[in-house]
Amino acid sequence: MEFSRHEPTLRPEQTPTGLSTGRFEVCCRECGDDEGGYDSQSGEVRDLRGPYPSKDRALEVLVLHRAMTERDW
């Protein structure tokens, strides 16, 4: 069985005008996140994306997501 390793990325959340909100998002293209607007994403993608209140919390989610999508066959 083939699988692809998920490589989520971390980015600062921004307002529509490009200013930072101080929160962070986790984006995972392998889960279908096209890094477009929040409202254009599926519910599952929005749940993963966040936003998270701190960079540390977003990094925890990123590491957990990566670990959950890795498999040893």
C-alpha positions in Angstrom: 0.0 0.0 0.0 1.4 3.4 -0.9 1.0 6.5 1.2 2.4 10.0 1.2 4.1 11.5 4.2 2.3 14.7 5.3 4.4 17.7 5.4 2.3 20.4 7.2 3.6 23.9 7.3 3.2 26.6 10.0 2.4 30.2 9.1 1.2 33.3 10.9 -2.5 34.1 10.6 -3.1 37.3 8.7 -6.0 39.7 8.4 -7.4 40.4 4.9 -5.1 43.4 4.7 -2.0 41.3 5.5 -1.5 42.3 9.1 -0.5 39.6 11.6 -3.1 38.6 14.2 -0.6 37.1 16.5 -2.1 33.6 16.0 -0.7 30.8 13.9 -2.1 28.3 11.3 -1.1 24.8 10.3 -1.6 24.0 6.6 -1.3 20.6 5.1 -1.6 20.2 1.3 -1.8 16.4 1.6 -5.1 16.9 3.6 -6.5 19.2 0.9 -5.5 22.6 2.2 -4.8 24.8 -0.8 -3.7 27.6 1.5 -6.6 29.8 0.3 -9.1 31.5 2.4 -10.3 29.8 5.6 -14.0 29.8 4.5 -13.1 28.0 1.2 -11.6 25.0 3.1 -13.4 21.8 4.2 -14.3 21.3 7.8 -11.5 18.8 8.4 -9.0 21.2 6.9 -10.3 24.1 9.0 -10.1 22.0 12.2 -6.4 21.3 11.5 -5.6 24.8 10.3 -6.7 26.5 13.5 -5.8 29.3 14.2 -3.8 28.5 17.4 -3.2 31.1 20.1 0.6 30.7 20.1 3.4 29.4 17.9 4.2 26.8 20.4 0.7 25.3 20.3 0.7 25.4 16.5 4.0 23.5 16.5 2.6 20.9 18.9 -0.3 20.3 16.5 2.0 20.2 13.4 4.3 17.6 15.1 1.3 15.5 16.2 -0.3 15.7 12.7 2.9 14.6 11.1 3.3 11.7 13.5 -0.3 10.5 13.0 0.1 10.4 9.3 3.4 8.4 9.3 3.1 4.6 9.0 5.7 1.9 9.2 4.7 -0.8 6.7 
